[in-house]
Amino acid sequence: MDKEKTPNAEKIRCRHCGRITNHKILHIKEVIRDCEGIEEEQEGYTYETLQCMGCETVCLLEKYSNSFYLDENTGAPEEFVEVYPDPSHKRNVMNSLHLLPEKVRIVYEETVKAFNQNLNILAGVGLRTVVEALCADKKIKKKRLEEKIEALVEAGIMTKGEANLLHVDRLIGNKSTHKFVKTHSENLKIGLDIIENILEKEYVLPKKSTVNYDD
């Protein structure tokens, strides 16, 4: 179902100015459709063509909602927003990358590359695969992802808070892998932050602490 709306304005970061400015909405297009192969689940896209009211640079804003993701307070579908081209800086890989085990490093690097190219389904699957590569390196042999994450917590590799923030079904779970539901950038950023923190604690800091420095 397509629906036209009357334009007004948005306040976002301008991709040219680099500041959060008022943007005039030139055009809005809304599309709502059933999720293919998923019964009673809908997703909605709102596309807004915007123009900075300072430098007049034009960009595209996408608002996405899915009936699977509901706000805990209101019960309404959560809304995720992305701007194209992305006004924020691309994500750099973590420092001391060479200190990671090869298999963990390769999967992590490819996940960041997918994120930087807005390949969010692949990046979501990549986050899951980084966790599985970490478990393989730590000899954790659980079958289900939830069990693997719980084992990482029990081993002291991941904190309970990190596990809760990772929110398996939402960030790296079966929704991304089996139902091909797009994980949005803000959630991917959270997931990458958590993964990088774990990799830093497990591989980078211990190896750096063994280095002898001359006086």
C-alpha positions in Angstrom: 0.0 0.0 0.0 1.4 3.4 -1.0 0.4 6.6 0.6 1.4 10.2 0.0 1.9 12.7 2.9 2.1 16.5 3.2 5.7 17.6 3.7 6.9 19.5 6.8 10.5 19.4 8.3 13.1 17.2 10.0 16.1 18.0 12.3 19.0 15.7 11.3 22.8 15.9 10.9 23.6 17.4 7.5 26.0 15.4 5.4 27.6 18.5 4.1 27.5 21.0 7.1 28.3 18.2 9.5 25.9 19.8 12.0 22.4 18.9 13.2 20.2 21.4 11.2 16.6 21.8 10.1 15.9 20.0 6.8 12.9 20.9 4.6 11.0 17.8 3.4 10.7 18.0 -0.4 8.7 14.8 -0.8 7.5 11.8 1.3 6.6 8.3 0.2 5.3 5.6 2.5 5.2 1.9 1.7 3.6 -0.7 3.9 3.7 -4.4 3.0 3.4 -7.9 4.5 6.7 -9.6 5.3 7.2 -12.3 2.7 6.8 -15.8 4.1 6.1 -14.5 7.6 2.4 -14.7 8.6 0.8 -11.6 10.2 4.0 -9.6 10.2 4.2 -6.2 8.4 7.0 -3.8 7.7 6.8 -0.2 6.7 9.2 2.2 4.9 8.8 6.0 4.8 11.2 7.7 2.4 11.8 11.5 2.8 13.7 13.6 0.4 15.3 16.4 2.5 17.1 19.6 1.9 19.2 21.3 4.5 17.8 24.8 5.2 21.4 26.1 5.6 23.6 24.8 2.8 20.7 23.3 0.7 22.3 19.9 0.4 19.8 17.1 -0.5 19.7 13.7 1.1 17.3 10.8 1.6 15.9 9.7 5.0 14.5 6.3 5.5 12.2 5.4 8.4 11.6 1.7 9.0 9.3 -0.2 11.3 8.4 -3.9 11.6 5.5 -5.3 13.6 7.9 -7.8 15.2 9.8 -5.0 17.0 7.4 -3.4 19.5 8.2 -0.5 21.9 8.1 -1.9 25.5 6.4 1.2 26.8 3.8 2.0 24.1 3.3 -1.4 22.4 3.6 0.3 19.0 6.2 -0.8 16.4 9.6 0.8 17.0 10.9 3.2 14.3 14.5 3.0 12.9 16.0 5.9 11.0 18.8 6.0 8.5 20.1 8.8 6.2 21.6 8.3 2.8 24.4 9.1 2.1 25.3 8.3 5.8 26.4 11.6 7.4 28.5 9.9 10.1 32.0 8.7 9.6 32.4 5.1 8.5 33.4 2.6 11.2 37.1 1.8 11.5 38.2 -1.7 12.6 39.6 -1.9 16.1 43.2 -1.3 16.9 45.7 -4.1 17.2 43.8 -6.2 14.8 46.8 -8.5 14.3 46.5 -9.8 17.9 43.2 -11.5 17.2 43.0 -15.2 16.2 42.9 -15.5 12.4 39.4 -16.9 12.0 38.0 -14.3 14.5 39.8 -11.5 12.8 38.6 -12.4 9.3 34.9 -12.7 10.3 35.1 -9.5 12.3 36.8 -7.5 9.5 34.2 -8.7 6.9 31.4 -7.7 9.3 32.7 -4.2 9.6 33.1 -4.0 5.8 29.4 -5.1 5.4 28.3 -2.5 8.0 30.2 0.3 6.2 28.5 -0.6 2.9 25.1 -0.7 4.5 24.8 -4.4 3.9 22.9 -4.7 7.1 21.5 -8.3 6.7 25.1 -9.6 6.1 26.4 -7.5 9.0 23.8 -8.9 11.3 24.7 -12.4 10.2 28.4 -11.4 10.6 27.9 -10.5 14.3 26.4 -13.9 15.0 29.4 -15.5 13.2 31.9 -13.5 15.2 30.4 -14.9 18.4 30.5 -18.4 17.0 34.1 -17.9 15.9 35.0 -16.7 19.4 33.2 -19.8 20.9 35.2 -22.1 18.6 38.5 -20.5 19.6 37.5 -20.8 23.3 36.5 -24.5 22.8 32.9 -23.8 23.7 30.9 -26.6 22.0 27.3 -25.7 22.7 24.9 -26.0 19.7 22.4 -23.1 20.0 23.6 -19.5 19.9 21.7 -18.7 23.1 23.6 -21.5 24.9 26.9 -20.3 23.5 26.4 -16.8 24.8 25.4 -18.2 28.2 28.6 -20.3 28.2 30.6 -17.2 27.4 29.0 -15.5 30.4 29.7 -18.5 32.7 33.3 -18.5 31.5 33.7 -14.8 32.3 34.4 -13.9 28.7 31.2 -11.9 28.4 29.4 -10.1 31.2 25.7 -10.6 31.8 25.1 -7.0 30.9 26.8 -7.5 27.6 24.8 -10.6 26.9 21.6 -8.7 27.7 22.6 -5.7 25.5 23.4 -8.1 22.7 19.7 -9.2 22.8 20.1 -12.4 20.8 16.9 -12.4 18.8 17.2 -8.8 17.8 20.9 -8.2 17.1 22.5 -11.4 16.0 19.8 -14.1 16.3 17.6 -16.2 14.0 15.7 -13.1 12.7 18.7 -12.0 10.7 19.9 -15.4 9.7 16.8 -17.4 8.9 14.1 -14.8 8.1 16.4 -12.3 6.4 15.1 -9.4 8.5 17.2 -6.3 8.1 19.1 -5.3 11.3 19.3 -1.5 11.4 22.5 0.5 11.8 22.0 1.6 15.4 21.5 -1.9 16.6 24.5 -3.1 14.6 26.6 -0.3 16.2 25.6 -1.6 19.6 26.5 -5.1 18.6 29.9 -4.1 17.2 30.7 -2.1 20.3 30.0 -5.1 22.5 32.0 -7.5 20.3 35.0 -5.2 20.1 35.0 -4.7 23.8 35.1 -8.5 24.3 37.8 -9.0 21.7 39.8 -6.2 23.3 39.6 -7.8 26.8 40.2 -11.4 25.6 43.0 -11.0 23.0 44.5 -7.5 22.9 45.0 -6.4 26.5 46.4 -9.8 27.7 49.0 -9.8 24.9 49.9 -6.2 25.4 50.4 -6.8 29.1 53.1 -9.4 28.4 55.3 -7.0 26.4 58.5 -6.0 28.1 59.4 -2.3 27.9 62.9 -1.1 28.5 63.3 1.7 31.0 
